[in-house]
Amino acid sequence: MNQIVDEYRSNNEHINDNNGKGLYERIDKELRTRKKSRVEIIEMVVEYLIQNDKASIEKISVFLKKQFDPS
């Protein structure tokens, strides 16, 4: 996963990828060639974020809590 993200950044793909779809497509394509499912891809992305971007995980957690607890 680190290699995929590093290549994405070094190739400046992130400059025009405002919503992250380009990164997701790159990850999806790479891992599908390795016979990985969407569930496995999601698990890898979450694990990567937990290890490398705790602030984003906190924001995602708050967002999901609001989605599941509308009160």
Predicted model as a PDB file, atoms N, CA, C, CB and O in Angstrom, pLDDT in the B-factor column:
MODEL        1                                                                  
ATOM      1  N   MET A   1       0.826  -1.185   0.000  1.00 74.00           N  
ATOM      2  CA  MET A   1       0.000   0.000   0.000  1.00 74.00           C  
ATOM      3  C   MET A   1       0.872   1.251   0.000  1.00 74.00           C  
ATOM      4  CB  MET A   1      -0.941  -0.003   1.204  1.00 74.00           C  
ATOM      5  O   MET A   1       0.596   2.204  -0.728  1.00 74.00           O  
ATOM      6  N   ASN A   2       1.919   1.246   0.813  1.00 80.00           N  
ATOM      7  CA  ASN A   2       2.803   2.420   0.862  1.00 80.00           C  
ATOM      8  C   ASN A   2       3.392   2.721  -0.506  1.00 80.00           C  
ATOM      9  CB  ASN A   2       3.930   2.203   1.877  1.00 80.00           C  
ATOM     10  O   ASN A   2       3.485   3.882  -0.903  1.00 80.00           O  
ATOM     11  N   GLN A   3       3.788   1.686  -1.226  1.00 84.00           N  
ATOM     12  CA  GLN A   3       4.379   1.878  -2.548  1.00 84.00           C  
ATOM     13  C   GLN A   3       3.369   2.502  -3.508  1.00 84.00           C  
ATOM     14  CB  GLN A   3       4.889   0.540  -3.108  1.00 84.00           C  
ATOM     15  O   GLN A   3       3.718   3.392  -4.283  1.00 84.00           O  
ATOM     16  N   ILE A   4       2.140   2.047  -3.462  1.00 82.00           N  
ATOM     17  CA  ILE A   4       1.093   2.593  -4.339  1.00 82.00           C  
ATOM     18  C   ILE A   4       0.883   4.078  -4.051  1.00 82.00           C  
ATOM     19  CB  ILE A   4      -0.238   1.818  -4.155  1.00 82.00           C  
ATOM     20  O   ILE A   4       0.811   4.889  -4.975  1.00 82.00           O  
ATOM     21  N   VAL A   5       0.786   4.428  -2.787  1.00 82.00           N  
ATOM     22  CA  VAL A   5       0.577   5.829  -2.401  1.00 82.00           C  
ATOM     23  C   VAL A   5       1.793   6.675  -2.771  1.00 82.00           C  
ATOM     24  CB  VAL A   5       0.293   5.939  -0.886  1.00 82.00           C  
ATOM     25  O   VAL A   5       1.646   7.791  -3.269  1.00 82.00           O  
ATOM     26  N   ASP A   6       2.983   6.151  -2.532  1.00 85.00           N  
ATOM     27  CA  ASP A   6       4.201   6.892  -2.879  1.00 85.00           C  
ATOM     28  C   ASP A   6       4.280   7.167  -4.378  1.00 85.00           C  
ATOM     29  CB  ASP A   6       5.441   6.115  -2.428  1.00 85.00           C  
ATOM     30  O   ASP A   6       4.637   8.274  -4.783  1.00 85.00           O  
ATOM     31  N   GLU A   7       3.952   6.177  -5.205  1.00 85.00           N  
ATOM     32  CA  GLU A   7       3.958   6.362  -6.654  1.00 85.00           C  
ATOM     33  C   GLU A   7       2.903   7.371  -7.082  1.00 85.00           C  
ATOM     34  CB  GLU A   7       3.727   5.029  -7.363  1.00 85.00           C  
ATOM     35  O   GLU A   7       3.144   8.194  -7.965  1.00 85.00           O  
ATOM     36  N   TYR A   8       1.744   7.305  -6.459  1.00 82.00           N  
ATOM     37  CA  TYR A   8       0.652   8.251  -6.741  1.00 82.00           C  
ATOM     38  C   TYR A   8       1.120   9.681  -6.477  1.00 82.00           C  
ATOM     39  CB  TYR A   8      -0.602   7.925  -5.875  1.00 82.00           C  
ATOM     40  O   TYR A   8       0.866  10.583  -7.274  1.00 82.00           O  
ATOM     41  N   ARG A   9       1.801   9.875  -5.361  1.00 85.00           N  
ATOM     42  CA  ARG A   9       2.299  11.208  -5.016  1.00 85.00           C  
ATOM     43  C   ARG A   9       3.452  11.629  -5.917  1.00 85.00           C  
ATOM     44  CB  ARG A   9       2.743  11.244  -3.560  1.00 85.00           C  
ATOM     45  O   ARG A   9       3.470  12.759  -6.405  1.00 85.00           O  
ATOM     46  N   SER A  10       4.412  10.739  -6.145  1.00 86.00           N  
ATOM     47  CA  SER A  10       5.590  11.110  -6.926  1.00 86.00           C  
ATOM     48  C   SER A  10       5.248  11.390  -8.383  1.00 86.00           C  
ATOM     49  CB  SER A  10       6.632  10.014  -6.846  1.00 86.00           C  
ATOM     50  O   SER A  10       5.951  12.158  -9.040  1.00 86.00           O  
ATOM     51  N   ASN A  11       4.188  10.785  -8.900  1.00 83.00           N  
ATOM     52  CA  ASN A  11       3.740  11.044 -10.265  1.00 83.00           C  
ATOM     53  C   ASN A  11       2.801  12.246 -10.349  1.00 83.00           C  
ATOM     54  CB  ASN A  11       3.049   9.818 -10.823  1.00 83.00           C  
ATOM     55  O   ASN A  11       2.258  12.545 -11.413  1.00 83.00           O  
ATOM     56  N   ASN A  12       2.615  12.933  -9.221  1.00 83.00           N  
ATOM     57  CA  ASN A  12       1.764  14.128  -9.124  1.00 83.00           C  
ATOM     58  C   ASN A  12       0.315  13.874  -9.537  1.00 83.00           C  
ATOM     59  CB  ASN A  12       2.337  15.231  -9.981  1.00 83.00           C  
ATOM     60  O   ASN A  12      -0.384  14.794  -9.961  1.00 83.00           O  
ATOM     61  N   GLU A  13      -0.127  12.643  -9.415  1.00 84.00           N  
ATOM     62  CA  GLU A  13      -1.516  12.318  -9.743  1.00 84.00           C  
ATOM     63  C   GLU A  13      -2.482  12.979  -8.767  1.00 84.00           C  
ATOM     64  CB  GLU A  13      -1.724  10.802  -9.740  1.00 84.00           C  
ATOM     65  O   GLU A  13      -3.634  13.243  -9.113  1.00 84.00           O  
ATOM     66  N   HIS A  14      -2.023  13.242  -7.563  1.00 81.00           N  
ATOM     67  CA  HIS A  14      -2.880  13.826  -6.529  1.00 81.00           C  
ATOM     68  C   HIS A  14      -3.278  15.272  -6.837  1.00 81.00           C  
ATOM     69  CB  HIS A  14      -2.175  13.770  -5.189  1.00 81.00           C  
ATOM     70  O   HIS A  14      -4.252  15.774  -6.277  1.00 81.00           O  
ATOM     71  N   ILE A  15      -2.543  15.940  -7.714  1.00 85.00           N  
ATOM     72  CA  ILE A  15      -2.811  17.351  -8.007  1.00 85.00           C  
ATOM     73  C   ILE A  15      -4.196  17.532  -8.624  1.00 85.00           C  
ATOM     74  CB  ILE A  15      -1.736  17.916  -8.950  1.00 85.00           C  
ATOM     75  O   ILE A  15      -4.920  18.459  -8.261  1.00 85.00           O  
ATOM     76  N   ASN A  16      -4.565  16.662  -9.544  1.00 85.00           N  
ATOM     77  CA  ASN A  16      -5.864  16.784 -10.220  1.00 85.00           C  
ATOM     78  C   ASN A  16      -6.911  15.818  -9.678  1.00 85.00           C  
ATOM     79  CB  ASN A  16      -5.694  16.553 -11.702  1.00 85.00           C  
ATOM     80  O   ASN A  16      -7.980  15.672 -10.270  1.00 85.00           O  
ATOM     81  N   ASP A  17      -6.624  15.170  -8.584  1.00 87.00           N  
ATOM     82  CA  ASP A  17      -7.544  14.176  -8.009  1.00 87.00           C  
ATOM     83  C   ASP A  17      -8.183  14.764  -6.753  1.00 87.00           C  
ATOM     84  CB  ASP A  17      -6.796  12.833  -7.677  1.00 87.00           C  
ATOM     85  O   ASP A  17      -7.784  14.443  -5.633  1.00 87.00           O  
ATOM     86  N   ASN A  18      -9.171  15.621  -6.951  1.00 84.00           N  
ATOM     87  CA  ASN A  18      -9.783  16.353  -5.837  1.00 84.00           C  
ATOM     88  C   ASN A  18     -10.594  15.483  -4.886  1.00 84.00           C  
ATOM     89  CB  ASN A  18     -10.663  17.427  -6.374  1.00 84.00           C  
ATOM     90  O   ASN A  18     -10.747  15.823  -3.713  1.00 84.00           O  
ATOM     91  N   ASN A  19     -11.117  14.360  -5.384  1.00 85.00           N  
ATOM     92  CA  ASN A  19     -11.994  13.543  -4.548  1.00 85.00           C  
ATOM     93  C   ASN A  19     -11.412  12.169  -4.207  1.00 85.00           C  
ATOM     94  CB  ASN A  19     -13.313  13.363  -5.237  1.00 85.00           C  
ATOM     95  O   ASN A  19     -12.080  11.366  -3.557  1.00 85.00           O  
ATOM     96  N   GLY A  20     -10.188  11.890  -4.630  1.00 82.00           N  
ATOM     97  CA  GLY A  20      -9.541  10.632  -4.286  1.00 82.00           C  
ATOM     98  C   GLY A  20      -9.887   9.454  -5.172  1.00 82.00           C  
ATOM     99  O   GLY A  20      -9.401   8.346  -4.946  1.00 82.00           O  
ATOM    100  N   LYS A  21     -10.725   9.679  -6.184  1.00 86.00           N  
ATOM    101  CA  LYS A  21     -11.120   8.571  -7.063  1.00 86.00           C  
ATOM    102  C   LYS A  21      -9.924   8.006  -7.827  1.00 86.00           C  
ATOM    103  CB  LYS A  21     -12.196   9.037  -8.051  1.00 86.00           C  
ATOM    104  O   LYS A  21      -9.839   6.799  -8.052  1.00 86.00           O  
ATOM    105  N   GLY A  22      -9.017   8.870  -8.219  1.00 85.00           N  
ATOM    106  CA  GLY A  22      -7.832   8.407  -8.943  1.00 85.00           C  
ATOM    107  C   GLY A  22      -6.987   7.478  -8.097  1.00 85.00           C  
ATOM    108  O   GLY A  22      -6.510   6.450  -8.577  1.00 85.00           O  
ATOM    109  N   LEU A  23      -6.801   7.839  -6.843  1.00 85.00           N  
ATOM    110  CA  LEU A  23      -6.045   6.990  -5.929  1.00 85.00           C  
ATOM    111  C   LEU A  23      -6.781   5.667  -5.716  1.00 85.00           C  
ATOM    112  CB  LEU A  23      -5.816   7.708  -4.577  1.00 85.00           C  
ATOM    113  O   LEU A  23      -6.165   4.602  -5.735  1.00 85.00           O  
ATOM    114  N   TYR A  24      -8.088   5.737  -5.515  1.00 83.00           N  
ATOM    115  CA  TYR A  24      -8.863   4.515  -5.321  1.00 83.00           C  
ATOM    116  C   TYR A  24      -8.744   3.605  -6.543  1.00 83.00           C  
ATOM    117  CB  TYR A  24     -10.342   4.851  -5.045  1.00 83.00           C  
ATOM    118  O   TYR A  24      -8.552   2.397  -6.403  1.00 83.00           O  
ATOM    119  N   GLU A  25      -8.857   4.185  -7.745  1.00 86.00           N  
ATOM    120  CA  GLU A  25      -8.754   3.378  -8.965  1.00 86.00           C  
ATOM    121  C   GLU A  25      -7.377   2.734  -9.072  1.00 86.00           C  
ATOM    122  CB  GLU A  25      -9.032   4.241 -10.209  1.00 86.00           C  
ATOM    123  O   GLU A  25      -7.262   1.577  -9.474  1.00 86.00           O  
ATOM    124  N   ARG A  26      -6.339   3.473  -8.716  1.00 85.00           N  
ATOM    125  CA  ARG A  26      -4.978   2.925  -8.755  1.00 85.00           C  
ATOM    126  C   ARG A  26      -4.852   1.757  -7.778  1.00 85.00           C  
ATOM    127  CB  ARG A  26      -3.935   4.023  -8.420  1.00 85.00           C  
ATOM    128  O   ARG A  26      -4.308   0.707  -8.119  1.00 85.00           O  
ATOM    129  N   ILE A  27      -5.360   1.948  -6.562  1.00 83.00           N  
ATOM    130  CA  ILE A  27      -5.306   0.884  -5.553  1.00 83.00           C  
ATOM    131  C   ILE A  27      -6.134  -0.312  -6.003  1.00 83.00           C  
ATOM    132  CB  ILE A  27      -5.809   1.398  -4.185  1.00 83.00           C  
ATOM    133  O   ILE A  27      -5.685  -1.455  -5.919  1.00 83.00           O  
ATOM    134  N   ASP A  28      -7.339  -0.045  -6.479  1.00 83.00           N  
ATOM    135  CA  ASP A  28      -8.235  -1.110  -6.931  1.00 83.00           C  
ATOM    136  C   ASP A  28      -7.598  -1.926  -8.047  1.00 83.00           C  
ATOM    137  CB  ASP A  28      -9.566  -0.523  -7.406  1.00 83.00           C  
ATOM    138  O   ASP A  28      -7.607  -3.156  -7.999  1.00 83.00           O  
ATOM    139  N   LYS A  29      -7.052  -1.259  -9.040  1.00 86.00           N  
ATOM    140  CA  LYS A  29      -6.425  -1.952 -10.173  1.00 86.00           C  
ATOM    141  C   LYS A  29      -5.247  -2.805  -9.713  1.00 86.00           C  
ATOM    142  CB  LYS A  29      -5.957  -0.939 -11.229  1.00 86.00           C  
ATOM    143  O   LYS A  29      -5.129  -3.970 -10.093  1.00 86.00           O  
ATOM    144  N   GLU A  30      -4.389  -2.227  -8.904  1.00 84.00           N  
ATOM    145  CA  GLU A  30      -3.200  -2.948  -8.439  1.00 84.00           C  
ATOM    146  C   GLU A  30      -3.571  -4.189  -7.629  1.00 84.00           C  
ATOM    147  CB  GLU A  30      -2.321  -2.026  -7.598  1.00 84.00           C  
ATOM    148  O   GLU A  30      -3.009  -5.265  -7.834  1.00 84.00           O  
ATOM    149  N   LEU A  31      -4.506  -4.031  -6.723  1.00 81.00           N  
ATOM    150  CA  LEU A  31      -4.845  -5.152  -5.853  1.00 81.00           C  
ATOM    151  C   LEU A  31      -5.688  -6.213  -6.562  1.00 81.00           C  
ATOM    152  CB  LEU A  31      -5.581  -4.648  -4.634  1.00 81.00           C  
ATOM    153  O   LEU A  31      -5.619  -7.390  -6.206  1.00 81.00           O  
ATOM    154  N   ARG A  32      -6.473  -5.821  -7.545  1.00 83.00           N  
ATOM    155  CA  ARG A  32      -7.230  -6.810  -8.314  1.00 83.00           C  
ATOM    156  C   ARG A  32      -6.290  -7.700  -9.124  1.00 83.00           C  
ATOM    157  CB  ARG A  32      -8.237  -6.112  -9.247  1.00 83.00           C  
ATOM    158  O   ARG A  32      -6.556  -8.886  -9.322  1.00 83.00           O  
ATOM    159  N   THR A  33      -5.186  -7.110  -9.590  1.00 89.00           N  
ATOM    160  CA  THR A  33      -4.215  -7.949 -10.301  1.00 89.00           C  
ATOM    161  C   THR A  33      -3.607  -8.982  -9.362  1.00 89.00           C  
ATOM    162  CB  THR A  33      -3.104  -7.084 -10.925  1.00 89.00           C  
ATOM    163  O   THR A  33      -3.087 -10.008  -9.801  1.00 89.00           O  
ATOM    164  N   ARG A  34      -3.679  -8.703  -8.079  1.00 86.00           N  
ATOM    165  CA  ARG A  34      -3.195  -9.649  -7.058  1.00 86.00           C  
ATOM    166  C   ARG A  34      -4.328 -10.504  -6.510  1.00 86.00           C  
ATOM    167  CB  ARG A  34      -2.514  -8.895  -5.909  1.00 86.00           C  
ATOM    168  O   ARG A  34      -4.162 -11.189  -5.501  1.00 86.00           O  
ATOM    169  N   LYS A  35      -5.487 -10.465  -7.180  1.00 89.00           N  
ATOM    170  CA  LYS A  35      -6.656 -11.276  -6.804  1.00 89.00           C  
ATOM    171  C   LYS A  35      -7.206 -10.922  -5.413  1.00 89.00           C  
ATOM    172  CB  LYS A  35      -6.289 -12.755  -6.843  1.00 89.00           C  
ATOM    173  O   LYS A  35      -7.572 -11.805  -4.637  1.00 89.00           O  
ATOM    174  N   LYS A  36      -7.255  -9.637  -5.118  1.00 85.00           N  
ATOM    175  CA  LYS A  36      -7.812  -9.170  -3.845  1.00 85.00           C  
ATOM    176  C   LYS A  36      -9.229  -8.655  -4.077  1.00 85.00           C  
ATOM    177  CB  LYS A  36      -6.916  -8.056  -3.215  1.00 85.00           C  
ATOM    178  O   LYS A  36      -9.510  -8.064  -5.120  1.00 85.00           O  
ATOM    179  N   SER A  37     -10.121  -8.874  -3.116  1.00 84.00           N  
ATOM    180  CA  SER A  37     -11.509  -8.426  -3.220  1.00 84.00           C  
ATOM    181  C   SER A  37     -11.647  -6.985  -2.726  1.00 84.00           C  
ATOM    182  CB  SER A  37     -12.439  -9.357  -2.417  1.00 84.00           C  
ATOM    183  O   SER A  37     -10.720  -6.429  -2.137  1.00 84.00           O  
ATOM    184  N   ARG A  38     -12.812  -6.390  -2.974  1.00 81.00           N  
ATOM    185  CA  ARG A  38     -13.081  -5.031  -2.482  1.00 81.00           C  
ATOM    186  C   ARG A  38     -12.995  -4.972  -0.957  1.00 81.00           C  
ATOM    187  CB  ARG A  38     -14.471  -4.554  -2.949  1.00 81.00           C  
ATOM    188  O   ARG A  38     -12.499  -3.993  -0.399  1.00 81.00           O  
ATOM    189  N   VAL A  39     -13.471  -6.002  -0.294  1.00 88.00           N  
ATOM    190  CA  VAL A  39     -13.403  -6.039   1.168  1.00 88.00           C  
ATOM    191  C   VAL A  39     -11.946  -5.984   1.623  1.00 88.00           C  
ATOM    192  CB  VAL A  39     -14.095  -7.313   1.719  1.00 88.00           C  
ATOM    193  O   VAL A  39     -11.604  -5.249   2.549  1.00 88.00           O  
ATOM    194  N   GLU A  40     -11.101  -6.763   0.968  1.00 86.00           N  
ATOM    195  CA  GLU A  40      -9.685  -6.764   1.319  1.00 86.00           C  
ATOM    196  C   GLU A  40      -9.039  -5.410   1.027  1.00 86.00           C  
ATOM    197  CB  GLU A  40      -8.953  -7.869   0.558  1.00 86.00           C  
ATOM    198  O   GLU A  40      -8.179  -4.945   1.776  1.00 86.00           O  
ATOM    199  N   ILE A  41      -9.467  -4.786  -0.070  1.00 79.00           N  
ATOM    200  CA  ILE A  41      -8.950  -3.464  -0.414  1.00 79.00           C  
ATOM    201  C   ILE A  41      -9.324  -2.455   0.672  1.00 79.00           C  
ATOM    202  CB  ILE A  41      -9.494  -3.008  -1.789  1.00 79.00           C  
ATOM    203  O   ILE A  41      -8.486  -1.675   1.122  1.00 79.00           O  
ATOM    204  N   ILE A  42     -10.583  -2.481   1.082  1.00 83.00           N  
ATOM    205  CA  ILE A  42     -11.044  -1.569   2.133  1.00 83.00           C  
ATOM    206  C   ILE A  42     -10.273  -1.807   3.422  1.00 83.00           C  
ATOM    207  CB  ILE A  42     -12.554  -1.741   2.378  1.00 83.00           C  
ATOM    208  O   ILE A  42      -9.851  -0.855   4.078  1.00 83.00           O  
ATOM    209  N   GLU A  43     -10.089  -3.054   3.784  1.00 88.00           N  
ATOM    210  CA  GLU A  43      -9.328  -3.368   4.997  1.00 88.00           C  
ATOM    211  C   GLU A  43      -7.904  -2.833   4.910  1.00 88.00           C  
ATOM    212  CB  GLU A  43      -9.304  -4.881   5.236  1.00 88.00           C  
ATOM    213  O   GLU A  43      -7.376  -2.310   5.891  1.00 88.00           O  
ATOM    214  N   MET A  44      -7.284  -2.961   3.745  1.00 82.00           N  
ATOM    215  CA  MET A  44      -5.917  -2.462   3.572  1.00 82.00           C  
ATOM    216  C   MET A  44      -5.860  -0.942   3.683  1.00 82.00           C  
ATOM    217  CB  MET A  44      -5.357  -2.906   2.221  1.00 82.00           C  
ATOM    218  O   MET A  44      -4.945  -0.393   4.296  1.00 82.00           O  
ATOM    219  N   VAL A  45      -6.844  -0.262   3.086  1.00 81.00           N  
ATOM    220  CA  VAL A  45      -6.875   1.195   3.147  1.00 81.00           C  
ATOM    221  C   VAL A  45      -7.067   1.665   4.584  1.00 81.00           C  
ATOM    222  CB  VAL A  45      -7.993   1.749   2.251  1.00 81.00           C  
ATOM    223  O   VAL A  45      -6.377   2.578   5.039  1.00 81.00           O  
ATOM    224  N   VAL A  46      -7.997   1.047   5.296  1.00 85.00           N  
ATOM    225  CA  VAL A  46      -8.239   1.423   6.688  1.00 85.00           C  
ATOM    226  C   VAL A  46      -6.995   1.159   7.532  1.00 85.00           C  
ATOM    227  CB  VAL A  46      -9.449   0.650   7.258  1.00 85.00           C  
ATOM    228  O   VAL A  46      -6.619   1.990   8.359  1.00 85.00           O  
ATOM    229  N   GLU A  47      -6.361   0.020   7.331  1.00 88.00           N  
ATOM    230  CA  GLU A  47      -5.135  -0.294   8.081  1.00 88.00           C  
ATOM    231  C   GLU A  47      -4.050   0.738   7.781  1.00 88.00           C  
ATOM    232  CB  GLU A  47      -4.630  -1.719   7.734  1.00 88.00           C  
ATOM    233  O   GLU A  47      -3.345   1.184   8.686  1.00 88.00           O  
ATOM    234  N   TYR A  48      -3.918   1.112   6.518  1.00 86.00           N  
ATOM    235  CA  TYR A  48      -2.932   2.129   6.135  1.00 86.00           C  
ATOM    236  C   TYR A  48      -3.230   3.443   6.848  1.00 86.00           C  
ATOM    237  CB  TYR A  48      -2.927   2.339   4.600  1.00 86.00           C  
ATOM    238  O   TYR A  48      -2.326   4.064   7.408  1.00 86.00           O  
ATOM    239  N   LEU A  49      -4.492   3.872   6.832  1.00 87.00           N  
ATOM    240  CA  LEU A  49      -4.857   5.128   7.484  1.00 87.00           C  
ATOM    241  C   LEU A  49      -4.612   5.077   8.990  1.00 87.00           C  
ATOM    242  CB  LEU A  49      -6.319   5.456   7.210  1.00 87.00           C  
ATOM    243  O   LEU A  49      -4.122   6.043   9.575  1.00 87.00           O  
ATOM    244  N   ILE A  50      -4.947   3.968   9.607  1.00 89.00           N  
ATOM    245  CA  ILE A  50      -4.726   3.819  11.044  1.00 89.00           C  
ATOM    246  C   ILE A  50      -3.245   3.983  11.365  1.00 89.00           C  
ATOM    247  CB  ILE A  50      -5.236   2.448  11.538  1.00 89.00           C  
ATOM    248  O   ILE A  50      -2.891   4.620  12.357  1.00 89.00           O  
ATOM    249  N   GLN A  51      -2.392   3.419  10.544  1.00 90.00           N  
ATOM    250  CA  GLN A  51      -0.951   3.473  10.792  1.00 90.00           C  
ATOM    251  C   GLN A  51      -0.326   4.811  10.410  1.00 90.00           C  
ATOM    252  CB  GLN A  51      -0.265   2.369  10.037  1.00 90.00           C  
ATOM    253  O   GLN A  51       0.677   5.214  10.998  1.00 90.00           O  
ATOM    254  N   ASN A  52      -0.912   5.507   9.425  1.00 90.00           N  
ATOM    255  CA  ASN A  52      -0.243   6.671   8.864  1.00 90.00           C  
ATOM    256  C   ASN A  52      -0.986   8.000   8.979  1.00 90.00           C  
ATOM    257  CB  ASN A  52       0.025   6.417   7.460  1.00 90.00           C  
ATOM    258  O   ASN A  52      -0.399   9.054   8.737  1.00 90.00           O  
ATOM    259  N   ASP A  53      -2.262   7.967   9.344  1.00 90.00           N  
ATOM    260  CA  ASP A  53      -3.028   9.215   9.352  1.00 90.00           C  
ATOM    261  C   ASP A  53      -4.148   9.149  10.381  1.00 90.00           C  
ATOM    262  CB  ASP A  53      -3.605   9.506   7.956  1.00 90.00           C  
ATOM    263  O   ASP A  53      -5.327   9.078  10.034  1.00 90.00           O  
ATOM    264  N   LYS A  54      -3.764   9.174  11.636  1.00 87.00           N  
ATOM    265  CA  LYS A  54      -4.744   9.032  12.722  1.00 87.00           C  
ATOM    266  C   LYS A  54      -5.778  10.157  12.727  1.00 87.00           C  
ATOM    267  CB  LYS A  54      -4.030   8.994  14.065  1.00 87.00           C  
ATOM    268  O   LYS A  54      -6.919   9.939  13.135  1.00 87.00           O  
ATOM    269  N   ALA A  55      -5.402  11.344  12.284  1.00 90.00           N  
ATOM    270  CA  ALA A  55      -6.351  12.463  12.246  1.00 90.00           C  
ATOM    271  C   ALA A  55      -7.498  12.162  11.284  1.00 90.00           C  
ATOM    272  CB  ALA A  55      -5.635  13.766  11.830  1.00 90.00           C  
ATOM    273  O   ALA A  55      -8.653  12.473  11.576  1.00 90.00           O  
ATOM    274  N   SER A  56      -7.185  11.562  10.145  1.00 87.00           N  
ATOM    275  CA  SER A  56      -8.238  11.216   9.184  1.00 87.00           C  
ATOM    276  C   SER A  56      -9.155  10.137   9.742  1.00 87.00           C  
ATOM    277  CB  SER A  56      -7.623  10.747   7.860  1.00 87.00           C  
ATOM    278  O   SER A  56     -10.367  10.181   9.533  1.00 87.00           O  
ATOM    279  N   ILE A  57      -8.590   9.184  10.439  1.00 86.00           N  
ATOM    280  CA  ILE A  57      -9.402   8.128  11.049  1.00 86.00           C  
ATOM    281  C   ILE A  57     -10.371   8.732  12.058  1.00 86.00           C  
ATOM    282  CB  ILE A  57      -8.504   7.069  11.732  1.00 86.00           C  
ATOM    283  O   ILE A  57     -11.530   8.321  12.129  1.00 86.00           O  
ATOM    284  N   GLU A  58      -9.909   9.693  12.828  1.00 89.00           N  
ATOM    285  CA  GLU A  58     -10.787  10.348  13.805  1.00 89.00           C  
ATOM    286  C   GLU A  58     -11.928  11.071  13.095  1.00 89.00           C  
ATOM    287  CB  GLU A  58      -9.987  11.341  14.679  1.00 89.00           C  
ATOM    288  O   GLU A  58     -13.076  10.987  13.533  1.00 89.00           O  
ATOM    289  N   LYS A  59     -11.631  11.775  12.012  1.00 90.00           N  
ATOM    290  CA  LYS A  59     -12.665  12.478  11.254  1.00 90.00           C  
ATOM    291  C   LYS A  59     -13.669  11.490  10.654  1.00 90.00           C  
ATOM    292  CB  LYS A  59     -12.027  13.330  10.140  1.00 90.00           C  
ATOM    293  O   LYS A  59     -14.876  11.728  10.684  1.00 90.00           O  
ATOM    294  N   ILE A  60     -13.166  10.397  10.119  1.00 88.00           N  
ATOM    295  CA  ILE A  60     -14.041   9.369   9.543  1.00 88.00           C  
ATOM    296  C   ILE A  60     -14.930   8.774  10.623  1.00 88.00           C  
ATOM    297  CB  ILE A  60     -13.211   8.258   8.861  1.00 88.00           C  
ATOM    298  O   ILE A  60     -16.117   8.546  10.392  1.00 88.00           O  
ATOM    299  N   SER A  61     -14.367   8.521  11.798  1.00 88.00           N  
ATOM    300  CA  SER A  61     -15.142   7.959  12.911  1.00 88.00           C  
ATOM    301  C   SER A  61     -16.270   8.892  13.327  1.00 88.00           C  
ATOM    302  CB  SER A  61     -14.232   7.680  14.110  1.00 88.00           C  
ATOM    303  O   SER A  61     -17.396   8.445  13.548  1.00 88.00           O  
ATOM    304  N   VAL A  62     -15.979  10.174  13.433  1.00 90.00           N  
ATOM    305  CA  VAL A  62     -16.999  11.160  13.804  1.00 90.00           C  
ATOM    306  C   VAL A  62     -18.095  11.194  12.741  1.00 90.00           C  
ATOM    307  CB  VAL A  62     -16.368  12.571  13.980  1.00 90.00           C  
ATOM    308  O   VAL A  62     -19.283  11.206  13.067  1.00 90.00           O  
ATOM    309  N   PHE A  63     -17.697  11.210  11.483  1.00 90.00           N  
ATOM    310  CA  PHE A  63     -18.661  11.216  10.383  1.00 90.00           C  
ATOM    311  C   PHE A  63     -19.577   9.998  10.444  1.00 90.00           C  
ATOM    312  CB  PHE A  63     -17.933  11.257   9.037  1.00 90.00           C  
ATOM    313  O   PHE A  63     -20.797  10.125  10.343  1.00 90.00           O  
ATOM    314  N   LEU A  64     -18.978   8.809  10.611  1.00 88.00           N  
ATOM    315  CA  LEU A  64     -19.780   7.581  10.642  1.00 88.00           C  
ATOM    316  C   LEU A  64     -20.710   7.543  11.848  1.00 88.00           C  
ATOM    317  CB  LEU A  64     -18.869   6.356  10.656  1.00 88.00           C  
ATOM    318  O   LEU A  64     -21.845   7.079  11.738  1.00 88.00           O  
ATOM    319  N   LYS A  65     -20.248   8.024  12.992  1.00 89.00           N  
ATOM    320  CA  LYS A  65     -21.114   8.066  14.174  1.00 89.00           C  
ATOM    321  C   LYS A  65     -22.331   8.941  13.910  1.00 89.00           C  
ATOM    322  CB  LYS A  65     -20.339   8.589  15.400  1.00 89.00           C  
ATOM    323  O   LYS A  65     -23.446   8.600  14.304  1.00 89.00           O  
ATOM    324  N   LYS A  66     -22.115  10.073  13.240  1.00 88.00           N  
ATOM    325  CA  LYS A  66     -23.238  10.959  12.921  1.00 88.00           C  
ATOM    326  C   LYS A  66     -24.199  10.285  11.950  1.00 88.00           C  
ATOM    327  CB  LYS A  66     -22.729  12.284  12.326  1.00 88.00           C  
ATOM    328  O   LYS A  66     -25.412  10.467  12.058  1.00 88.00           O  
ATOM    329  N   GLN A  67     -23.682   9.514  11.010  1.00 88.00           N  
ATOM    330  CA  GLN A  67     -24.532   8.842  10.033  1.00 88.00           C  
ATOM    331  C   GLN A  67     -25.405   7.780  10.677  1.00 88.00           C  
ATOM    332  CB  GLN A  67     -23.686   8.219   8.946  1.00 88.00           C  
ATOM    333  O   GLN A  67     -26.558   7.599  10.285  1.00 88.00           O  
ATOM    334  N   PHE A  68     -24.861   7.077  11.666  1.00 88.00           N  
ATOM    335  CA  PHE A  68     -25.591   5.981  12.292  1.00 88.00           C  
ATOM    336  C   PHE A  68     -26.388   6.409  13.520  1.00 88.00           C  
ATOM    337  CB  PHE A  68     -24.635   4.896  12.676  1.00 88.00           C  
ATOM    338  O   PHE A  68     -27.221   5.644  14.006  1.00 88.00           O  
ATOM    339  N   ASP A  69     -26.153   7.593  14.020  1.00 82.00           N  
ATOM    340  CA  ASP A  69     -26.875   8.095  15.187  1.00 82.00           C  
ATOM    341  C   ASP A  69     -27.367   9.506  14.873  1.00 82.00           C  
ATOM    342  CB  ASP A  69     -25.966   8.084  16.470  1.00 82.00           C  
ATOM    343  O   ASP A  69     -26.732  10.486  15.261  1.00 82.00           O  
ATOM    344  N   PRO A  70     -28.495   9.611  14.173  1.00 67.00           N  
ATOM    345  CA  PRO A  70     -28.969  10.902  13.702  1.00 67.00           C  
ATOM    346  C   PRO A  70     -29.488  11.852  14.772  1.00 67.00           C  
ATOM    347  CB  PRO A  70     -30.024  10.684  12.729  1.00 67.00           C  
ATOM    348  O   PRO A  70     -29.852  12.983  14.453  1.00 67.00           O  
ATOM    349  N   SER A  71     -29.532  11.435  16.005  1.00 65.00           N  
ATOM    350  CA  SER A  71     -30.097  12.313  17.047  1.00 65.00           C  
ATOM    351  C   SER A  71     -29.191  13.405  17.481  1.00 65.00           C  
ATOM    352  CB  SER A  71     -30.468  11.528  18.227  1.00 65.00           C  
ATOM    353  O   SER A  71     -29.554  14.202  18.346  1.00 65.00           O  
TER     354      SER A  71                                                      
ENDMDL                                                                          
END                                                                             
